[in-house]
Amino acid sequence: MKVLLVSLLRIGDTLLALPLLESLRKSNPEIEIHILCNKGSSVLAPLMPFARFHYFERDELQKGLGEYNRPFFDSYFMLKELIDELNDEKFDRLINVTQNRLSGWLCGAIGAGEKTGLVLNRNGVPNFGSTWFSYLNDYVAAGGKEIFHYSDIFCYGAGVSPVNRYSLAETQEGRAEAELIFSGHLGQRILVQALTSDTKKNWSMEAWSEALRLLQIKNPQARFYLVGAPFEEKSLLSLQEMCLSKSIRAELALCSFAGAYSLLCRSDLLLTGDTSIKHLASATDCPVVEISVGSSDYRKTGTYRKGNVIIQSKEPCAPCQHTVACGYESHRCGDRLSPELIAMVAGAALSGNRKSLMLLAREFSSEAEILISDFSSSGYWMAEAYGDRPSVATIKKWIERSTWKMMLEKEHLRPVGEFGSEGRRLCMAVLQAHPKFKKEDIKRSLLALEKEAGLTENVVGGLLTKSRKLSSTHDGEAALKDMINLLYEECDRDDSGRVLLSYLSSLGGAQKDGVPDLARLRRIRGMLEEVKYKSTIRMKLIRSMQSQSMEML
């Protein structure tokens, strides 16, 4: 089988597809994998010898469209040459993990026996080929709260089970870089990736230097390596000077992407807020402490490996939108994280002291949430907060994920009693994550959730009835306006119905595409029917958990 993976965003986004590629390779050892990515992601090719790379020359295409001295059809012929090259491969399958219109149009022009992910036809009509990619477009992009990790969505969307480890290949050049940078140092090696692609995700240099000073006091044999690309040298030199002024042993580690991977293979800890390097680290045994501020959203792009630590700022505005500048004069989410917290969490991660992390989560609960990455009994990635007292919200989070998974995978339609099995898995997972959860607390939580789920079913049922009545009117514009007002009223009244707002916000594009108002109203009704369907699954899961908990506890 010949498969083309399309990933036309940044390097870190392409790395998010590694669990998918690993799963595809395990399920079909004879598979031939091709990757279409931006030219800037070519640094991945040496680390992934199992794949053949094709490059989308975005910069050259833009220059051809904008520079006066370029032939008028230069970009057209360049793009046509790429598409012809790809079509000559005669792919059996195409998987697009890029949810934007550019990739959708491009995938529509590439031939393949089967297509998954966003594909636009000649009329611009989208087809996702999987309920999981529709979920990514409609719910995740609309700001849904309990969401799956991107890597899990890619796997489920492609019809394979997620894997919790993947591998990359070291290069000879990368090893040489690592050996030169480490220069035979045999003590603890701590990598620090202080810079990211988005300034909102950067923690301040002063805070970094102070955190490293405190960490060095507790770990005097450790040496810090400030990792970055050659073009980041000036910024890293400033950080190094701050460190040296505080007698911190910090060395520059300017290297290639392959060099960074080799450094990770030989290091004891990585401190980072950057996406790419933490996904590189997931292919090694190097522990990771991830600092999540600004637009960083660990729910979508957290370190995809068990046992890694995530520090999430509790500033209400975090995570913010990647494309929007910070609206505050100071970097409030980053300023809320103290160097003491980062240093102590890093020290605990370095020693593997989980008890210390629990104590730190409670001590610094006002400024940050400390989470640990793990994989659920159902196979998907999760991040559980340390220090959380079990509550209704705890069980609700687990039920919400399982409800989505059953609905998107259509597991509830199988003849075997999947609800009983999933209910048992949920009970076991909750008890494993929160062993102090008492039988009475679980029973009380499930009763509260059953009541809430029943209320949601009633709300959605009422909205469906009203939408049918409004659809019979001749004034489409007024009917649509009344329907939207009803949705907002019900969502504001009932917290459990806020998911409807996510569905409503996904109609933003539809309001401008010339579709008649009554047609938009039918779309809303279709979404409401889907929400009601999901509510029914949720109720069955809750009742299954009630039954299973009585047997297990």
Secondary structure, 3 states (H helix, E strand, C coil): CEEEEEECCCHHHHHCCHHHHHHHHHHCCCCEEEEEEEHHHHHHHHHCCCEEEEEECHHHHHHHHHCCCCCCCHHHHHHHHHHHHHHCCCEEEEEECCCCHHHHHHHHHCCEEEEECCEECCCCCEECCCHHHHHHHHHHCCCCCCCCCHHHHHHHHCCCCCCCCCCCCCCHHHHHHHHHHHCCCCCCEEEEECCCCCHHHCCCHHHHHHHHHHHHHHCCCCEEEEEECHHHHHHHHHHHHHHHHCCCCEEEEECCHHHHHHHHHCCCEEEECCHHHHHHHCCCCCCEEEEECCCCCHHHHCCCCCCCEEEEECCCCCCCCCCCCCCCCCCHHHHCCCHHHHHHHHHHHHHCCHHHHHHHHHHCCCCEEEEEEEECCCCCEEEEECCCCCCHHHHHHHHHHHHHHHHHHCHHHCCCCHHHHHHHHHHHHHHHHCCCCCHHHHHHHHHHHHHHHHHHHHHHHHHHHHHHHHHCCCCHHHHHHHHHHHHHHHHHHCHHHCHHHHHHHCCCHHHHCCCCHHHHHHHHHHHHHHHHHHHHHHHHHHHHHHHHHHHHC
